Amino acid sequence: MDAKNAPVEMFFFPFVGGGHQIPMIDTARVFAAHGAKSTIITTLSNALQFQKSITRDQQCGLAITIHSLTLPENADITDIDMSAGPFTDTSILREPFRHLLTQHRPDCIVIDMFHRWATEVIDELQIKRVVFNGNGCFPYCVNDNLRRYTPHDKVGSNSEAFIIPGLPDRIQMTRSQLPNFLRRPSAFPDRLKSADEKSFGTVINSFYELEPSYANYLRNEMGKKVWIIGPVSLCNRNAADKTERGKLSTIDEQSCLNWLNSKQPNSVVYISFGSLARLPPEQLMEIAYALEASDQSFIWVVGKIFNASEEEETWLPSGFEERIRESNKGLIVRGWAPQLLILEHGAVGGFMTHCGWNSTLEGFSAGKPMITWPLSAEQFSNEKLVTDVLRVGVKVGNQEWASWDEKRRTVVGREKVEVALKKLMGNGEDAEDMRRRVKDIAEKARRAVQHGETSYADADALIQELKAQKQC
């Protein structure tokens, strides 16, 4: 094939944490489906976590491969439980990464923002660098305007509300809801912003119809070059892809589906706080009491527990598991669950979430209203999009931002959790309105990735721009 007709070649360099790795793998698969030659750069141990889905894509004729970097003997960056934090040091990959790029130069490399050291290597070799930051347009705009206007510096306490200037909507927050690096001087966001500004552009896992005012603001007011290509999770079209996405589930897929099949439509709440969060035992206890008091059917995915004791039952009320087993009211999953399969099931009527962007977008795509329980990162911003802008969620009332590995000072009481459950899962007018609105969002999400629609067109636009640059 001559150079003029050769496919655009794109490298993808995901971070090791699940919240960034999983959507980056999906992004590579999206571009392969659009005709790009996609190569995912990773380590051997991490490649094992998504090899099967890539093999299935190859069997369907897609040009997608995995390149495992060669590391020194007995050295690796493992993320066995998909819970590597954003400050995990991946610089051991520097030399094998540089060697790969000197031997084989792609038309561009899509890089996760948390590989902070890699920007220098890519720019030095003059390869086009596209940033993947794992957020949507709304939190991107919120974060930028917080840094630009610093309204949080003008209030007298952590609990005093302020308005974020310049945004299309009236967004109100408190200092207690902001990340530590925004509350205190830090070079961290400045380094990320500098690397972002020098890039070829940014790919965003969202879709225009979800947040049009903020997509326009990002492009027109902030002058950002972005391609909005999601929801990338929708590239997982078969049960195998959905079941194996991330890690192997700790619950049998068929048993889970059989249980859901026994439930009435919209009667089950799905509860998950993502791969990184660590809630303390006393907070889990309050959730359990609220579930039992509300008589609510549920699937509850319990990940790591902050400072858990040897006896894991200490985070559940006495006899709780026996009672829910006898009543068939709920399933408790210790570890990993097939989230896409569960959310898409008709019996699931609501999603209690930490508001990580991946989970939030998956909730939108499945048409599920949410109980919002932000904990860390940009999750309090995402909550504002869900509850204040789109009005498809109920706040549980958490006001405290804390790092994923930090002990929380406050516990949300069972009464607040029960109120949120009843408001979201009930038959009131507000609940019906939320369901109607989020179903409309889900239809727009699925339409966006279809041929000729907004996300499809943006993915094609990046490929065409790279092709044009290649021919210059």
Secondary structure as UniProt FT lines:
FT   TURN            3..5
FT   STRAND          9..13
FT   HELIX           18..33
FT   TURN            34..35
FT   STRAND          37..42
FT   HELIX           44..47
FT   TURN            48..50
FT   HELIX           51..59
FT   TURN            60..61
FT   STRAND          64..68
FT   TURN            73..74
FT   TURN            80..81
FT   TURN            86..87
FT   HELIX           91..93
FT   HELIX           94..103
FT   STRAND          108..112
FT   TURN            113..114
FT   TURN            116..117
FT   HELIX           118..124
FT   TURN            125..126
FT   STRAND          129..132
FT   HELIX           137..149
FT   HELIX           151..154
FT   TURN            158..159
FT   STRAND          161..163
FT   TURN            165..166
FT   STRAND          172..174
FT   HELIX           175..177
FT   HELIX           180..183
FT   HELIX           188..197
FT   STRAND          201..204
FT   TURN            208..210
FT   HELIX           212..216
FT   HELIX           217..221
FT   STRAND          226..228
FT   HELIX           232..235
FT   HELIX           239..244
FT   HELIX           253..261
FT   TURN            265..266
FT   STRAND          268..272
FT   TURN            274..276
FT   HELIX           281..294
FT   STRAND          297..302
FT   TURN            306..307
FT   HELIX           312..315
FT   TURN            318..319
FT   HELIX           320..327
FT   STRAND          330..334
FT   HELIX           339..344
FT   TURN            346..347
FT   STRAND          348..353
FT   HELIX           357..366
FT   STRAND          370..372
FT   TURN            377..378
FT   HELIX           379..384
FT   HELIX           385..389
FT   STRAND          393..395
FT   TURN            404..405
FT   HELIX           414..425
FT   HELIX           429..448
FT   TURN            451..452
FT   HELIX           454..471
//
